Amino acid sequence: MKLSTFSSELNKKKAHLLWGRCAKNVGVIIYCYFDVFMIIIIKLSVNI
């Protein structure tokens, strides 16, 4: 997957998470961003 495509998908997921189940709970927002961060780490480690 190209980085630009992945980034676009990530932004869509982030927006969905923010407006969805993460919208009203700061703790859950942090958890969602941590989840996204872990996905990035996994993607990068796979690409190396």
Residue pairs with C-beta under 8 A, 6 or more apart in sequence:
1 43
6 43
10 36
10 39
10 40
13 36
14 32
14 33
14 36
17 29
17 32
17 36
18 29
18 32
21 28
21 32
22 28
22 29
22 31
22 32
